[in-house]
């Protein structure tokens, strides 16, 4: 059985980095080309900010993206985590926030940990500890909060609040677009 005990076990060490002086339009193209949702803004090799597709989209919608740089739109309010933290503790850090965690070891940026990384990490044999299904049971008392969480069909992100629109389950970011 494959188990993942620490962040190091599930971390995908690839991340897309950019400079504070990079223009917003070119950075948006970079996100599209790299098929990622976040850029780590670096000063040399040190992280100084984080930019999401949502941040860039907001800048485009206000009409002033052409002259803006990543330094203008990045957040410096990001969290870090070490690779030796347990997967369970890392998952708890995502409660109430979908912002990725920068994984740092000995002052060096190792990667970016997202909810998707935790959700898509192989968890071993799904049949090993499977519970039997009672098909005669009445399942109408399923918690409504649990039923509204899941993977957004627009962006693929895990969210705690999905809304059905146009026959698709969407997160609040995709509903706004």
Buried (B, 14 or more C-beta within 10 A) or exposed (E): EEEBEBBBBBBBEEBBBBBBEBBBBEBBEBBEEEEBBBBBBBEEEEBBBBBBBBBBBEBBEEEEBEEBBBBBBBEEEBEEBBBEBEBEEBBEBBEEEBBBBBBBBEEEBBBBBBBBBBBBBEBEEEEEEEEEEEEEEEEEEEEEEEEBEBBBBBBEBBBBEBBEEEEEBBBEBBBEE
